[in-house]
Each structure stands twice: as structure tokens, then as C-alpha cells.
């Protein structure tokens, strides 16, 4: 019961401070850590990764980075004999759209970012 209350309080405080950066301190050893402490640590790491992903995506959308240059990006890929094409204001946007099209047309397992070619023309 204590664990549930603790998790609820932690999650409520998280929502209240959504804009604060979650700082992770490296640990020297996990040998004496309890299962509860390790679960809390994993939760903190997942939250920090989520914040970083959000910040990277916002930066990519804000300044059109993820490849350099500016203007309209076009990405294309081949999947099972079909050519899929998408365009966007940023490389990240065009890439995400073509990968979504691929996932909708086949199965996302068959859609690799390395198979996508993008250009800025």
C-alpha cells in the first residue's frame, strides 16, 4: 500500500512540475539496492529519456535541423516493390511521414529508417 501511495504522489508531483528538467545522478553500485529502489530508478530514467526525446523533437521542428539546409524536404523509400514518398517542412517531418506510410502499407517491422533517402529541394 505504501508503494502505491508513493507512486501516486510521485506521479502527481511530476505532472505539477512538467516543465522542470528531470536530473539523473549516476550511481556507483546497485548491489545493495532493493527491488523498489531499482524500479524507482528505472522510472526516473524513462522519464528523463522521454523529456530528452521531446526536447530533441521540438528543436528539430523549430529550426528545421536534422539535416541542414532549409525549405521543403522530400523523403522516399521502397518497400515490397512500392515507392513511398512524403514531403515536409523539415527532414524529421518528412521522414516520420514516409515511415508512417510504410507502416500503414505493410508492417512497421519492414520499415527501416536506413532505407529512407531524403533530399532538400
C-alpha positions as CSV (number, residue, x, y, z in Angstrom):
1,X,0.0,0.0,0.0
2,X,2.9,2.4,0.8
3,X,4.4,1.8,-2.6
4,X,1.1,2.6,-4.4
5,X,0.7,5.8,-2.4
6,X,4.3,6.7,-3.0
7,X,4.0,6.2,-6.8
8,X,0.8,8.2,-6.9
9,X,2.5,11.1,-5.0
10,X,5.5,10.9,-7.3
11,X,3.3,11.0,-10.4
12,X,1.2,13.9,-9.1
13,X,4.3,15.9,-8.4
14,X,5.6,15.1,-11.8
15,X,2.5,16.5,-13.5
16,X,2.7,19.6,-11.4
17,X,6.3,20.2,-12.4
18,X,6.1,19.1,-16.1
19,X,8.4,21.8,-17.3
20,X,11.2,21.1,-14.8
21,X,14.1,19.1,-16.1
22,X,14.5,15.7,-14.5
23,X,18.0,15.3,-13.4
24,X,19.6,11.8,-13.2
25,X,22.6,11.2,-10.9
26,X,24.9,8.3,-11.8
27,X,25.0,5.5,-9.2
28,X,28.2,3.8,-8.3
29,X,26.7,0.4,-7.4
30,X,23.3,-1.3,-7.4
31,X,24.4,-4.3,-5.3
32,X,22.6,-3.4,-2.1
33,X,19.6,-1.8,-3.9
34,X,16.1,-3.1,-3.2
35,X,13.7,-4.0,-5.9
36,X,11.7,-0.9,-5.1
37,X,14.7,1.3,-5.4
38,X,15.6,-0.2,-8.8
39,X,12.0,0.2,-10.0
40,X,12.1,3.9,-9.0
41,X,15.4,4.3,-10.8
42,X,14.0,2.8,-14.0
43,X,11.0,5.1,-13.8
44,X,13.3,8.1,-13.4
45,X,15.4,7.1,-16.3
46,X,12.3,6.5,-18.5
47,X,11.1,10.0,-17.6
48,X,14.4,11.6,-18.4
49,X,14.6,9.8,-21.8
50,X,11.0,11.0,-22.5
51,X,12.0,14.6,-21.7
52,X,15.1,14.4,-23.9
53,X,13.1,12.9,-26.8
54,X,10.5,15.7,-26.5
55,X,13.2,18.4,-26.5
56,X,15.0,16.9,-29.5
57,X,11.8,16.7,-31.5
58,X,10.9,20.3,-30.6
59,X,14.3,21.6,-31.6
60,X,14.1,19.7,-34.9
61,X,10.7,21.1,-35.7
62,X,11.7,24.6,-34.5
63,X,14.8,25.2,-36.6
64,X,14.4,22.7,-39.4
65,X,17.6,20.8,-38.3
66,X,18.1,17.1,-38.7
67,X,20.0,17.5,-41.9
68,X,20.9,21.1,-42.6
69,X,19.5,23.5,-45.2
70,X,16.0,24.8,-45.2
71,X,13.0,24.5,-47.4
72,X,10.8,21.6,-48.3
73,X,12.1,18.1,-47.6
74,X,11.2,15.0,-49.6
75,X,11.8,11.5,-48.4
76,X,11.3,8.3,-50.3
77,X,11.8,4.6,-49.8
78,X,11.0,1.2,-51.5
79,X,9.0,-1.4,-49.6
80,X,7.8,-4.6,-51.3
81,X,8.1,-3.1,-54.7
82,X,6.2,0.1,-53.8
83,X,7.8,3.5,-53.8
84,X,6.6,5.6,-50.9
85,X,7.1,9.4,-50.9
86,X,6.4,12.1,-48.4
87,X,7.2,15.8,-48.0
88,X,7.5,18.1,-45.1
89,X,9.0,21.4,-43.9
90,X,11.7,19.6,-42.0
91,X,13.6,16.4,-42.7
92,X,12.3,14.9,-39.4
93,X,8.7,15.6,-40.5
94,X,9.2,14.1,-44.0
95,X,11.0,11.1,-42.6
96,X,8.3,10.4,-40.0
97,X,5.6,10.7,-42.6
98,X,7.2,8.2,-45.1
99,X,7.9,5.7,-42.3
100,X,4.2,6.0,-41.2
101,X,3.1,5.4,-44.8
102,X,5.3,2.4,-44.9
103,X,4.0,1.1,-41.7
104,X,0.4,1.6,-42.9
105,X,1.1,-0.1,-46.2
106,X,2.9,-3.1,-44.8
107,X,4.1,-3.8,-41.2
108,X,6.3,-1.4,-39.3
109,X,8.8,-4.2,-38.8
110,X,9.6,-3.9,-42.5
111,X,10.2,-0.1,-42.4
112,X,13.7,0.9,-41.6
113,X,14.9,4.5,-41.3
114,X,18.2,3.4,-43.0
115,X,16.2,2.5,-46.2
116,X,14.8,6.1,-46.5
117,X,16.5,8.6,-48.7
118,X,15.8,12.3,-48.2
119,X,16.7,15.5,-50.1
120,X,16.1,19.2,-49.7
121,X,15.0,20.6,-53.0
